[in-house]
Amino acid sequence: MSDRKIDAMSFEEAMEELESVVSQLENGQVPLDKSIGLYERGEALRKHCDGRLKDAELRVEKIIQGADGEAKGAEPFDAE
């Protein structure tokens, strides 16, 4: 588990660490106390990734708007 501050991570860095956390928890070889800490870190990483995706969605929506604020016929960003 990294001690790196989550807010300073890029989406990709946070996602990579989240995958590592999930892998460790699924492995089942981590002591209970460490598992709880990993779960808490994983939840914080998930929230960070979710926030970064929402920010990206808003930025894409702004890009497709014209100078007058009107949409240029594009649909809102859909990550799915």
C-alpha positions as CSV (number, residue, x, y, z in Angstrom):
1,M,0.0,0.0,0.0
2,S,1.3,3.4,-1.0
3,D,1.6,6.3,1.4
4,R,1.3,8.7,-1.6
5,K,-1.4,11.4,-1.2
6,I,-4.4,10.4,-3.4
7,D,-5.3,13.9,-4.3
8,A,-1.9,14.3,-6.1
9,M,-2.5,11.2,-8.2
10,S,-3.5,11.1,-11.8
11,F,-6.5,9.0,-12.8
12,E,-4.3,6.3,-14.2
13,E,-2.0,6.2,-11.1
14,A,-5.0,6.0,-8.8
15,M,-6.6,3.3,-10.9
16,E,-3.4,1.2,-11.0
17,E,-3.1,1.4,-7.2
18,L,-6.8,0.6,-6.8
19,E,-6.3,-2.5,-8.9
20,S,-3.4,-3.5,-6.7
21,V,-5.6,-3.0,-3.6
22,V,-8.4,-5.1,-5.0
23,S,-6.0,-7.9,-6.0
24,Q,-4.5,-8.0,-2.5
25,L,-7.9,-8.1,-0.9
26,E,-9.1,-10.8,-3.2
27,N,-6.0,-12.9,-2.5
28,G,-7.1,-13.2,1.1
29,Q,-3.6,-13.5,2.4
30,V,-3.6,-10.1,4.1
31,P,-4.1,-9.9,7.9
32,L,-7.4,-8.4,9.0
33,D,-6.0,-5.1,10.3
34,K,-4.1,-4.5,7.0
35,S,-7.3,-5.6,5.0
36,I,-9.3,-2.9,6.7
37,G,-6.6,-0.3,5.9
38,L,-6.5,-1.5,2.3
39,Y,-10.3,-1.4,2.0
40,E,-10.3,2.2,3.3
41,R,-7.5,3.2,0.9
42,G,-9.4,1.5,-1.9
43,E,-12.6,3.4,-1.2
44,A,-10.7,6.7,-1.2
45,L,-9.0,5.8,-4.5
46,R,-12.4,4.8,-6.0
47,K,-13.9,8.2,-5.0
48,H,-10.9,10.0,-6.4
49,C,-11.2,8.2,-9.7
50,D,-15.0,8.9,-9.8
51,G,-14.3,12.6,-9.2
52,R,-11.7,12.7,-12.0
53,L,-14.1,11.1,-14.4
54,K,-16.8,13.6,-13.6
55,D,-14.4,16.5,-14.0
56,A,-13.4,15.1,-17.4
57,E,-17.1,14.8,-18.4
58,L,-17.7,18.4,-17.5
59,R,-14.6,19.5,-19.5
60,V,-15.8,17.6,-22.6
61,E,-19.2,19.2,-22.3
62,K,-17.6,22.6,-22.2
63,I,-15.5,21.9,-25.2
64,I,-18.5,21.1,-27.4
65,Q,-20.3,24.3,-26.5
66,G,-19.8,27.4,-28.7
67,A,-18.7,30.8,-27.5
68,D,-22.3,31.8,-26.9
69,G,-22.8,28.8,-24.6
70,E,-25.0,26.9,-27.0
71,A,-24.2,23.3,-27.7
72,K,-22.9,22.6,-31.2
73,G,-25.2,19.6,-31.8
74,A,-23.1,17.2,-29.8
75,E,-24.4,14.9,-27.1
76,P,-23.1,15.1,-23.5
77,F,-20.1,12.8,-22.8
78,D,-21.0,9.2,-22.0
79,A,-18.2,7.1,-20.6
80,E,-19.9,3.8,-21.3
